[in-house]
Structure formats: C-alpha cells, structure tokens
Amino acid sequence: HGIEREVVSIVGPLCTPLDLLADQVELPVAGIGDLVVVFQSGAYGLSASPVHFLSHPLPREVLV
C-alpha cells in the first residue's frame, strides 16, 4: 500500500513572487492539521524576517 502523493508548490504567507519555498515537488497528500517543516529557514527566521510585513505577526522559532 503506497502513500498517495501529489505534485505541489509550497509558498509562504507573504504574497510576493519571492515567497516560493518549493516548486513542483512530489509530496504525500496533505490534510487538515498536517505540518510542513522547513529546516534552515533563512529569511523565515526572526533575525532576517521582514517583521510585521503586511501585518504578519513575529515568526515563531522552535529549537530542537
């Protein structure tokens, strides 16, 4: 039994063409409540994030 997969683009919440995290990648089909984890997030981290861009709240940082 294989996991159902789909080709998707993963975008962020910033509403700009540069907010593209992955384009046309094959991933398992996502459902409500599923998470996508991005390690080494660069500009999505607090130190390089456009704070309050389009009224977005501060990004969360979680250390594992």
All heavy atoms as TSV, in Angstrom:
chain	resi	resn	atom	element	x	y	z
A	1	HIS	N	N	0.839	-1.182	0.000
A	1	HIS	CA	C	0.000	0.000	0.000
A	1	HIS	C	C	0.881	1.241	0.000
A	1	HIS	O	O	1.545	1.548	0.973
A	1	HIS	CB	C	-0.904	0.015	1.235
A	1	HIS	CG	C	-1.830	-1.154	1.270
A	1	HIS	ND1	N	-3.026	-1.146	0.598
A	1	HIS	CD2	C	-1.748	-2.344	1.868
A	1	HIS	CE1	C	-3.627	-2.288	0.803
A	1	HIS	NE2	N	-2.874	-3.044	1.574
A	2	GLY	N	N	0.858	1.963	-1.098
A	2	GLY	CA	C	1.645	3.186	-1.197
A	2	GLY	C	C	0.890	4.374	-0.635
A	2	GLY	O	O	-0.332	4.377	-0.538
A	3	ILE	N	N	1.640	5.366	-0.257
A	3	ILE	CA	C	1.062	6.617	0.229
A	3	ILE	C	C	0.676	7.453	-0.978
A	3	ILE	O	O	1.466	7.613	-1.917
A	3	ILE	CB	C	2.080	7.375	1.114
A	3	ILE	CG1	C	2.390	6.561	2.362
A	3	ILE	CG2	C	1.574	8.757	1.460
A	3	ILE	CD1	C	3.484	7.149	3.215
A	4	GLU	N	N	-0.535	7.997	-0.982
A	4	GLU	CA	C	-0.972	8.843	-2.091
A	4	GLU	C	C	-0.103	10.098	-2.136
A	4	GLU	O	O	0.148	10.736	-1.126
A	4	GLU	CB	C	-2.434	9.228	-1.915
A	4	GLU	CG	C	-3.000	9.951	-3.108
A	4	GLU	CD	C	-4.475	10.292	-2.944
A	4	GLU	OE1	O	-5.094	9.876	-1.955
A	4	GLU	OE2	O	-4.976	10.999	-3.823
A	5	ARG	N	N	0.360	10.448	-3.337
A	5	ARG	CA	C	1.255	11.586	-3.499
A	5	ARG	C	C	0.678	12.546	-4.533
A	5	ARG	O	O	-0.161	12.167	-5.335
A	5	ARG	CB	C	2.646	11.105	-3.912
A	5	ARG	CG	C	3.247	10.152	-2.866
A	5	ARG	CD	C	4.588	9.618	-3.306
A	5	ARG	NE	N	5.645	10.597	-3.204
A	5	ARG	CZ	C	6.296	10.933	-2.098
A	5	ARG	NH1	N	5.992	10.352	-0.971
A	5	ARG	NH2	N	7.257	11.826	-2.116
A	6	GLU	N	N	1.168	13.793	-4.498
A	6	GLU	CA	C	0.756	14.797	-5.468
A	6	GLU	C	C	1.913	15.748	-5.726
A	6	GLU	O	O	2.815	15.885	-4.907
A	6	GLU	CB	C	-0.465	15.568	-4.978
A	6	GLU	CG	C	-0.235	16.359	-3.707
A	6	GLU	CD	C	-1.494	17.024	-3.176
A	6	GLU	OE1	O	-2.440	17.221	-3.945
A	6	GLU	OE2	O	-1.515	17.344	-1.985
A	7	VAL	N	N	1.897	16.406	-6.876
A	7	VAL	CA	C	2.916	17.408	-7.211
A	7	VAL	C	C	2.364	18.762	-6.783
A	7	VAL	O	O	1.255	19.139	-7.155
A	7	VAL	CB	C	3.235	17.395	-8.718
A	7	VAL	CG1	C	4.194	18.519	-9.070
A	7	VAL	CG2	C	3.813	16.041	-9.107
A	8	VAL	N	N	3.146	19.474	-5.966
A	8	VAL	CA	C	2.678	20.734	-5.386
A	8	VAL	C	C	3.770	21.800	-5.421
A	8	VAL	O	O	4.942	21.494	-5.610
A	8	VAL	CB	C	2.228	20.548	-3.908
A	8	VAL	CG1	C	1.080	19.579	-3.814
A	8	VAL	CG2	C	3.386	20.084	-3.041
A	9	SER	N	N	3.355	23.039	-5.227
A	9	SER	CA	C	4.270	24.139	-4.953
A	9	SER	C	C	3.990	24.578	-3.525
A	9	SER	O	O	2.834	24.656	-3.114
A	9	SER	CB	C	4.025	25.306	-5.910
A	9	SER	OG	O	4.328	24.912	-7.234
A	10	ILE	N	N	5.033	24.842	-2.765
A	10	ILE	CA	C	4.880	25.288	-1.378
A	10	ILE	C	C	5.273	26.749	-1.321
A	10	ILE	O	O	6.393	27.117	-1.681
A	10	ILE	CB	C	5.751	24.464	-0.416
A	10	ILE	CG1	C	5.374	22.988	-0.512
A	10	ILE	CG2	C	5.602	24.973	1.017
A	10	ILE	CD1	C	6.269	22.079	0.288
A	11	VAL	N	N	4.335	27.585	-0.905
A	11	VAL	CA	C	4.575	29.014	-0.833
A	11	VAL	C	C	4.365	29.492	0.594
A	11	VAL	O	O	3.700	28.849	1.391
A	11	VAL	CB	C	3.649	29.787	-1.793
A	11	VAL	CG1	C	3.888	29.342	-3.228
A	11	VAL	CG2	C	2.199	29.593	-1.432
A	12	GLY	N	N	4.933	30.644	0.891
A	12	GLY	CA	C	4.770	31.239	2.213
A	12	GLY	C	C	3.614	32.215	2.235
A	12	GLY	O	O	2.903	32.394	1.244
A	13	PRO	N	N	3.445	32.901	3.350
A	13	PRO	CA	C	2.301	33.780	3.538
A	13	PRO	C	C	2.527	35.232	3.112
A	13	PRO	O	O	1.680	36.077	3.372
A	13	PRO	CB	C	2.092	33.717	5.048
A	13	PRO	CG	C	3.481	33.590	5.582
A	13	PRO	CD	C	4.201	32.708	4.592
A	14	LEU	N	N	3.634	35.534	2.453
A	14	LEU	CA	C	3.970	36.933	2.225
A	14	LEU	C	C	3.411	37.529	0.940
A	14	LEU	O	O	3.594	38.707	0.678
A	14	LEU	CB	C	5.491	37.125	2.256
A	14	LEU	CG	C	6.155	36.763	3.576
A	14	LEU	CD1	C	7.649	37.042	3.500
A	14	LEU	CD2	C	5.527	37.501	4.741
A	15	CYS	N	N	2.750	36.763	0.105
A	15	CYS	CA	C	2.079	37.299	-1.093
A	15	CYS	C	C	3.040	38.008	-2.036
A	15	CYS	O	O	2.715	39.047	-2.599
A	15	CYS	CB	C	0.943	38.241	-0.709
A	15	CYS	SG	S	-0.249	37.512	0.400
A	16	THR	N	N	4.231	37.483	-2.201
A	16	THR	CA	C	5.166	38.028	-3.184
A	16	THR	C	C	5.692	36.863	-4.019
A	16	THR	O	O	5.725	35.723	-3.552
A	16	THR	CB	C	6.362	38.752	-2.529
A	16	THR	OG1	O	7.244	37.770	-1.975
A	16	THR	CG2	C	5.927	39.741	-1.469
A	17	PRO	N	N	6.137	37.117	-5.247
A	17	PRO	CA	C	6.680	36.036	-6.080
A	17	PRO	C	C	7.918	35.382	-5.476
A	17	PRO	O	O	8.255	34.267	-5.820
A	17	PRO	CB	C	7.034	36.730	-7.402
A	17	PRO	CG	C	6.238	37.982	-7.411
A	17	PRO	CD	C	6.058	38.382	-5.982
A	18	LEU	N	N	8.595	36.077	-4.583
A	18	LEU	CA	C	9.804	35.521	-3.964
A	18	LEU	C	C	9.496	34.569	-2.824
A	18	LEU	O	O	10.401	33.904	-2.319
A	18	LEU	CB	C	10.690	36.669	-3.446
A	18	LEU	CG	C	11.184	37.635	-4.510
A	18	LEU	CD1	C	11.962	38.770	-3.857
A	18	LEU	CD2	C	12.019	36.927	-5.549
A	19	ASP	N	N	8.254	34.489	-2.404
A	19	ASP	CA	C	7.890	33.658	-1.258
A	19	ASP	C	C	7.557	32.239	-1.708
A	19	ASP	O	O	6.516	31.687	-1.382
A	19	ASP	CB	C	6.711	34.290	-0.519
A	19	ASP	CG	C	6.645	33.863	0.937
A	19	ASP	OD1	O	7.599	33.228	1.410
A	19	ASP	OD2	O	5.640	34.156	1.587
A	20	LEU	N	N	8.445	31.648	-2.478
A	20	LEU	CA	C	8.294	30.301	-3.006
A	20	LEU	C	C	9.322	29.406	-2.329
A	20	LEU	O	O	10.527	29.628	-2.462
A	20	LEU	CB	C	8.496	30.313	-4.524
A	20	LEU	CG	C	8.391	28.997	-5.249
A	20	LEU	CD1	C	6.971	28.441	-5.156
A	20	LEU	CD2	C	8.784	29.187	-6.705
A	21	LEU	N	N	8.867	28.415	-1.581
A	21	LEU	CA	C	9.773	27.536	-0.851
A	21	LEU	C	C	10.145	26.298	-1.655
A	21	LEU	O	O	11.238	25.771	-1.532
A	21	LEU	CB	C	9.139	27.131	0.480
A	21	LEU	CG	C	8.740	28.298	1.387
A	21	LEU	CD1	C	8.011	27.793	2.610
A	21	LEU	CD2	C	9.958	29.102	1.785
A	22	ALA	N	N	9.217	25.798	-2.465
A	22	ALA	CA	C	9.475	24.638	-3.321
A	22	ALA	C	C	8.502	24.711	-4.496
A	22	ALA	O	O	7.357	25.113	-4.328
A	22	ALA	CB	C	9.277	23.349	-2.544
A	23	ASP	N	N	8.954	24.304	-5.684
A	23	ASP	CA	C	8.102	24.391	-6.863
A	23	ASP	C	C	8.039	23.040	-7.552
A	23	ASP	O	O	9.072	22.443	-7.870
A	23	ASP	CB	C	8.656	25.449	-7.818
A	23	ASP	CG	C	7.680	25.806	-8.919
A	23	ASP	OD1	O	6.453	25.669	-8.723
A	23	ASP	OD2	O	8.141	26.227	-9.989
A	24	GLN	N	N	6.818	22.560	-7.759
A	24	GLN	CA	C	6.577	21.313	-8.481
A	24	GLN	C	C	7.328	20.130	-7.863
A	24	GLN	O	O	8.064	19.419	-8.550
A	24	GLN	CB	C	6.957	21.486	-9.960
A	24	GLN	CG	C	6.181	22.587	-10.668
A	24	GLN	CD	C	4.681	22.300	-10.717
A	24	GLN	OE1	O	4.281	21.265	-11.220
A	24	GLN	NE2	N	3.875	23.188	-10.175
A	25	VAL	N	N	7.163	19.940	-6.561
A	25	VAL	CA	C	7.772	18.807	-5.868
A	25	VAL	C	C	6.698	17.768	-5.549
A	25	VAL	O	O	5.541	18.105	-5.322
A	25	VAL	CB	C	8.493	19.238	-4.569
A	25	VAL	CG1	C	9.677	20.112	-4.881
A	25	VAL	CG2	C	7.558	19.926	-3.615
A	26	GLU	N	N	7.078	16.517	-5.527
A	26	GLU	CA	C	6.144	15.448	-5.209
A	26	GLU	C	C	6.201	15.159	-3.715
A	26	GLU	O	O	7.267	14.862	-3.164
A	26	GLU	CB	C	6.493	14.189	-5.998
A	26	GLU	CG	C	5.491	13.085	-5.804
A	26	GLU	CD	C	5.778	11.870	-6.664
A	26	GLU	OE1	O	5.884	12.029	-7.894
A	26	GLU	OE2	O	5.892	10.784	-6.078
A	27	LEU	N	N	5.051	15.284	-3.070
A	27	LEU	CA	C	4.948	15.062	-1.626
A	27	LEU	C	C	3.706	14.224	-1.331
A	27	LEU	O	O	2.788	14.161	-2.147
A	27	LEU	CB	C	4.816	16.401	-0.893
A	27	LEU	CG	C	5.999	17.347	-0.949
A	27	LEU	CD1	C	5.644	18.675	-0.304
A	27	LEU	CD2	C	7.203	16.742	-0.264
A	28	PRO	N	N	3.662	13.604	-0.139
A	28	PRO	CA	C	2.418	12.945	0.259
A	28	PRO	C	C	1.287	13.964	0.316
A	28	PRO	O	O	1.512	15.131	0.637
A	28	PRO	CB	C	2.731	12.404	1.660
A	28	PRO	CG	C	4.212	12.285	1.706
A	28	PRO	CD	C	4.725	13.421	0.844
A	29	VAL	N	N	0.078	13.527	-0.021
A	29	VAL	CA	C	-1.080	14.417	0.014
A	29	VAL	C	C	-1.252	14.943	1.439
A	29	VAL	O	O	-1.237	14.174	2.404
A	29	VAL	CB	C	-2.349	13.680	-0.451
A	29	VAL	CG1	C	-3.584	14.540	-0.257
A	29	VAL	CG2	C	-2.216	13.271	-1.914
A	30	ALA	N	N	-1.383	16.266	1.569
A	30	ALA	CA	C	-1.532	16.904	2.888
A	30	ALA	C	C	-3.000	16.994	3.257
A	30	ALA	O	O	-3.864	17.164	2.399
A	30	ALA	CB	C	-0.906	18.292	2.866
A	31	GLY	N	N	-3.253	16.901	4.546
A	31	GLY	CA	C	-4.606	17.047	5.057
A	31	GLY	C	C	-4.666	18.156	6.094
A	31	GLY	O	O	-3.635	18.693	6.511
A	32	ILE	N	N	-5.859	18.468	6.517
A	32	ILE	CA	C	-6.052	19.498	7.542
A	32	ILE	C	C	-5.298	19.085	8.808
A	32	ILE	O	O	-5.396	17.952	9.259
A	32	ILE	CB	C	-7.549	19.692	7.833
A	32	ILE	CG1	C	-8.239	20.253	6.600
A	32	ILE	CG2	C	-7.762	20.595	9.040
A	32	ILE	CD1	C	-9.748	20.313	6.695
A	33	GLY	N	N	-4.512	20.022	9.338
A	33	GLY	CA	C	-3.746	19.764	10.558
A	33	GLY	C	C	-2.346	19.239	10.302
A	33	GLY	O	O	-1.535	19.174	11.219
A	34	ASP	N	N	-2.026	18.851	9.067
A	34	ASP	CA	C	-0.671	18.402	8.752
A	34	ASP	C	C	0.278	19.595	8.773
A	34	ASP	O	O	-0.131	20.733	8.551
A	34	ASP	CB	C	-0.613	17.755	7.365
A	34	ASP	CG	C	-1.276	16.393	7.319
A	34	ASP	OD1	O	-1.604	15.854	8.396
A	34	ASP	OD2	O	-1.471	15.877	6.208
A	35	LEU	N	N	1.540	19.334	9.017
A	35	LEU	CA	C	2.561	20.385	9.053
A	35	LEU	C	C	3.607	20.132	7.989
A	35	LEU	O	O	3.901	18.989	7.657
A	35	LEU	CB	C	3.254	20.418	10.422
A	35	LEU	CG	C	2.373	20.699	11.635
A	35	LEU	CD1	C	3.185	20.557	12.909
A	35	LEU	CD2	C	1.758	22.074	11.529
A	36	VAL	N	N	4.170	21.201	7.469
A	36	VAL	CA	C	5.342	21.131	6.603
A	36	VAL	C	C	6.471	21.782	7.388
A	36	VAL	O	O	6.368	22.930	7.793
A	36	VAL	CB	C	5.122	21.876	5.270
A	36	VAL	CG1	C	6.400	21.892	4.449
A	36	VAL	CG2	C	3.982	21.241	4.489
A	37	VAL	N	N	7.547	21.048	7.611
A	37	VAL	CA	C	8.669	21.553	8.394
A	37	VAL	C	C	9.788	21.954	7.438
A	37	VAL	O	O	10.154	21.201	6.545
A	37	VAL	CB	C	9.181	20.482	9.383
A	37	VAL	CG1	C	10.399	20.981	10.139
A	37	VAL	CG2	C	8.069	20.095	10.349
A	38	VAL	N	N	10.308	23.169	7.617
A	38	VAL	CA	C	11.401	23.673	6.794
A	38	VAL	C	C	12.582	23.932	7.708
A	38	VAL	O	O	12.547	24.827	8.544
A	38	VAL	CB	C	10.988	24.974	6.060
A	38	VAL	CG1	C	12.145	25.507	5.239
A	38	VAL	CG2	C	9.751	24.738	5.207
A	39	PHE	N	N	13.626	23.135	7.549
A	39	PHE	CA	C	14.828	23.331	8.354
A	39	PHE	C	C	15.702	24.387	7.686
A	39	PHE	O	O	15.654	24.571	6.473
A	39	PHE	CB	C	15.597	22.018	8.496
A	39	PHE	CG	C	14.856	20.989	9.295
A	39	PHE	CD1	C	14.166	19.967	8.685
A	39	PHE	CD2	C	14.807	21.093	10.683
A	39	PHE	CE1	C	13.467	19.037	9.421
A	39	PHE	CE2	C	14.107	20.162	11.437
A	39	PHE	CZ	C	13.435	19.131	10.799
A	40	GLN	N	N	16.499	25.102	8.445
A	40	GLN	CA	C	17.377	26.148	7.947
A	40	GLN	C	C	16.581	27.135	7.096
A	40	GLN	O	O	16.793	27.285	5.899
A	40	GLN	CB	C	18.539	25.545	7.157
A	40	GLN	CG	C	19.379	24.629	8.014
A	40	GLN	CD	C	20.494	23.979	7.243
A	40	GLN	OE1	O	20.653	24.170	6.052
A	40	GLN	NE2	N	21.295	23.186	7.932
A	41	SER	N	N	15.688	27.828	7.745
A	41	SER	CA	C	14.676	28.610	7.043
A	41	SER	C	C	15.115	29.996	6.572
A	41	SER	O	O	14.326	30.687	5.941
A	41	SER	CB	C	13.449	28.750	7.934
A	41	SER	OG	O	13.797	29.388	9.142
A	42	GLY	N	N	16.310	30.425	6.853
A	42	GLY	CA	C	16.789	31.708	6.336
A	42	GLY	C	C	15.898	32.866	6.728
A	42	GLY	O	O	15.710	33.164	7.893
A	43	ALA	N	N	15.310	33.544	5.740
A	43	ALA	CA	C	14.518	34.746	5.982
A	43	ALA	C	C	13.236	34.483	6.765
A	43	ALA	O	O	12.574	35.414	7.171
A	43	ALA	CB	C	14.169	35.424	4.658
A	44	TYR	N	N	12.868	33.223	6.967
A	44	TYR	CA	C	11.698	32.943	7.786
A	44	TYR	C	C	12.036	32.954	9.267
A	44	TYR	O	O	11.161	32.931	10.105
A	44	TYR	CB	C	11.056	31.601	7.389
A	44	TYR	CG	C	10.218	31.754	6.163
A	44	TYR	CD1	C	10.767	31.596	4.905
A	44	TYR	CD2	C	8.888	32.105	6.263
A	44	TYR	CE1	C	10.003	31.772	3.776
A	44	TYR	CE2	C	8.113	32.285	5.143
A	44	TYR	CZ	C	8.679	32.112	3.903
A	44	TYR	OH	O	7.926	32.299	2.796
A	45	GLY	N	N	13.306	32.996	9.601
A	45	GLY	CA	C	13.703	33.119	10.991
A	45	GLY	C	C	13.574	34.565	11.440
A	45	GLY	O	O	13.529	35.492	10.624
A	46	LEU	N	N	13.520	34.784	12.732
A	46	LEU	CA	C	13.298	36.127	13.262
A	46	LEU	C	C	14.396	37.107	12.867
A	46	LEU	O	O	14.125	38.267	12.552
A	46	LEU	CB	C	13.160	36.068	14.783
A	46	LEU	CG	C	12.870	37.390	15.485
A	46	LEU	CD1	C	11.581	38.015	14.946
A	46	LEU	CD2	C	12.762	37.172	16.977
A	47	SER	N	N	15.641	36.669	12.823
A	47	SER	CA	C	16.742	37.600	12.577
A	47	SER	C	C	16.726	38.203	11.175
A	47	SER	O	O	17.219	39.308	10.970
A	47	SER	CB	C	18.085	36.915	12.835
A	47	SER	OG	O	18.247	35.829	11.944
A	48	ALA	N	N	16.170	37.519	10.168
A	48	ALA	CA	C	16.165	38.040	8.799
A	48	ALA	C	C	14.758	38.250	8.251
A	48	ALA	O	O	14.586	38.528	7.082
A	48	ALA	CB	C	16.918	37.075	7.888
A	49	SER	N	N	13.771	38.134	9.093
A	49	SER	CA	C	12.390	38.238	8.634
A	49	SER	C	C	11.956	39.690	8.476
A	49	SER	O	O	12.349	40.550	9.248
A	49	SER	CB	C	11.472	37.569	9.654
A	49	SER	OG	O	10.131	37.679	9.273
A	50	PRO	N	N	11.117	39.974	7.469
A	50	PRO	CA	C	10.545	41.318	7.352
A	50	PRO	C	C	9.440	41.468	8.408
A	50	PRO	O	O	8.276	41.214	8.137
A	50	PRO	CB	C	10.000	41.364	5.923
A	50	PRO	CG	C	9.716	39.940	5.584
A	50	PRO	CD	C	10.714	39.128	6.348
A	51	VAL	N	N	9.821	41.831	9.607
A	51	VAL	CA	C	8.903	41.873	10.750
A	51	VAL	C	C	7.702	42.769	10.452
A	51	VAL	O	O	7.854	43.877	9.950
A	51	VAL	CB	C	9.656	42.358	12.008
A	51	VAL	CG1	C	8.706	42.450	13.195
A	51	VAL	CG2	C	10.799	41.404	12.332
A	52	HIS	N	N	6.527	42.256	10.726
A	52	HIS	CA	C	5.244	42.931	10.531
A	52	HIS	C	C	4.932	43.244	9.072
A	52	HIS	O	O	4.115	44.107	8.785
A	52	HIS	CB	C	5.143	44.198	11.378
A	52	HIS	CG	C	5.229	43.909	12.843
A	52	HIS	ND1	N	4.305	43.151	13.515
A	52	HIS	CD2	C	6.147	44.257	13.768
A	52	HIS	CE1	C	4.637	43.061	14.784
A	52	HIS	NE2	N	5.758	43.708	14.966
A	53	PHE	N	N	5.574	42.551	8.130
A	53	PHE	CA	C	5.281	42.732	6.710
A	53	PHE	C	C	3.830	42.364	6.453
A	53	PHE	O	O	3.377	41.285	6.811
A	53	PHE	CB	C	6.216	41.862	5.876
A	53	PHE	CG	C	5.964	41.933	4.387
A	53	PHE	CD1	C	6.381	43.040	3.663
A	53	PHE	CD2	C	5.334	40.903	3.735
A	53	PHE	CE1	C	6.164	43.106	2.296
A	53	PHE	CE2	C	5.111	40.976	2.359
A	53	PHE	CZ	C	5.529	42.071	1.646
A	54	LEU	N	N	3.058	43.245	5.870
A	54	LEU	CA	C	1.633	43.035	5.622
A	54	LEU	C	C	0.891	42.627	6.891
A	54	LEU	O	O	-0.008	41.804	6.874
A	54	LEU	CB	C	1.409	41.989	4.522
A	54	LEU	CG	C	1.896	42.387	3.135
A	54	LEU	CD1	C	1.696	41.239	2.159
A	54	LEU	CD2	C	1.188	43.625	2.629
A	55	SER	N	N	1.318	43.195	8.011
A	55	SER	CA	C	0.705	42.955	9.321
A	55	SER	C	C	0.846	41.526	9.831
A	55	SER	O	O	0.091	41.096	10.698
A	55	SER	CB	C	-0.773	43.339	9.308
A	55	SER	OG	O	-0.902	44.718	9.006
A	56	HIS	N	N	1.802	40.781	9.310
A	56	HIS	CA	C	2.031	39.429	9.824
A	56	HIS	C	C	2.668	39.516	11.204
A	56	HIS	O	O	3.477	40.405	11.474
A	56	HIS	CB	C	2.953	38.642	8.885
A	56	HIS	CG	C	2.273	38.168	7.651
A	56	HIS	ND1	N	1.633	36.960	7.564
A	56	HIS	CD2	C	2.101	38.755	6.452
A	56	HIS	CE1	C	1.110	36.815	6.369
A	56	HIS	NE2	N	1.382	37.904	5.665
A	57	PRO	N	N	2.340	38.585	12.097
A	57	PRO	CA	C	2.949	38.588	13.427
A	57	PRO	C	C	4.414	38.149	13.353
A	57	PRO	O	O	4.882	37.679	12.314
A	57	PRO	CB	C	2.114	37.565	14.193
A	57	PRO	CG	C	1.621	36.632	13.138
A	57	PRO	CD	C	1.392	37.497	11.919
A	58	LEU	N	N	5.129	38.297	14.447
A	58	LEU	CA	C	6.515	37.826	14.510
A	58	LEU	C	C	6.570	36.331	14.208
A	58	LEU	O	O	5.689	35.580	14.651
A	58	LEU	CB	C	7.102	38.084	15.899
A	58	LEU	CG	C	7.334	39.546	16.278
A	58	LEU	CD1	C	7.780	39.636	17.733
A	58	LEU	CD2	C	8.364	40.165	15.376
A	59	PRO	N	N	7.577	35.864	13.451
A	59	PRO	CA	C	7.688	34.432	13.186
A	59	PRO	C	C	8.038	33.672	14.449
A	59	PRO	O	O	8.730	34.180	15.329
A	59	PRO	CB	C	8.815	34.345	12.156
A	59	PRO	CG	C	9.573	35.601	12.314
A	59	PRO	CD	C	8.620	36.634	12.821
A	60	ARG	N	N	7.542	32.462	14.550
A	60	ARG	CA	C	7.890	31.596	15.692
A	60	ARG	C	C	9.199	30.897	15.408
A	60	ARG	O	O	9.463	30.505	14.285
A	60	ARG	CB	C	6.800	30.556	15.905
A	60	ARG	CG	C	5.506	31.123	16.337
A	60	ARG	CD	C	4.533	30.012	16.632
A	60	ARG	NE	N	3.198	30.530	16.396
A	60	ARG	CZ	C	2.164	29.779	16.138
A	60	ARG	NH1	N	2.280	28.488	16.080
A	60	ARG	NH2	N	0.984	30.316	15.947
A	61	GLU	N	N	10.011	30.756	16.424
A	61	GLU	CA	C	11.239	29.981	16.300
A	61	GLU	C	C	11.190	28.861	17.327
A	61	GLU	O	O	10.899	29.094	18.492
A	61	GLU	CB	C	12.463	30.849	16.539
A	61	GLU	CG	C	12.700	31.860	15.435
A	61	GLU	CD	C	14.005	32.603	15.585
A	61	GLU	OE1	O	14.419	32.896	16.715
A	61	GLU	OE2	O	14.609	32.887	14.557
A	62	VAL	N	N	11.485	27.663	16.861
A	62	VAL	CA	C	11.481	26.487	17.726
A	62	VAL	C	C	12.836	25.818	17.597
A	62	VAL	O	O	13.267	25.487	16.492
A	62	VAL	CB	C	10.367	25.488	17.322
A	62	VAL	CG1	C	10.405	24.275	18.210
A	62	VAL	CG2	C	9.011	26.162	17.388
A	63	LEU	N	N	13.523	25.637	18.678
A	63	LEU	CA	C	14.820	24.962	18.667
A	63	LEU	C	C	14.616	23.514	19.080
A	63	LEU	O	O	13.955	23.223	20.079
A	63	LEU	CB	C	15.789	25.650	19.630
A	63	LEU	CG	C	16.054	27.132	19.332
A	63	LEU	CD1	C	16.950	27.724	20.406
A	63	LEU	CD2	C	16.667	27.300	17.956
A	64	VAL	N	N	15.183	22.606	18.294
A	64	VAL	CA	C	15.037	21.180	18.572
A	64	VAL	C	C	16.398	20.615	18.901
A	64	VAL	O	O	17.361	20.866	18.240
A	64	VAL	CB	C	14.442	20.434	17.348
A	64	VAL	CG1	C	14.321	18.969	17.633
A	64	VAL	CG2	C	13.096	21.034	16.986
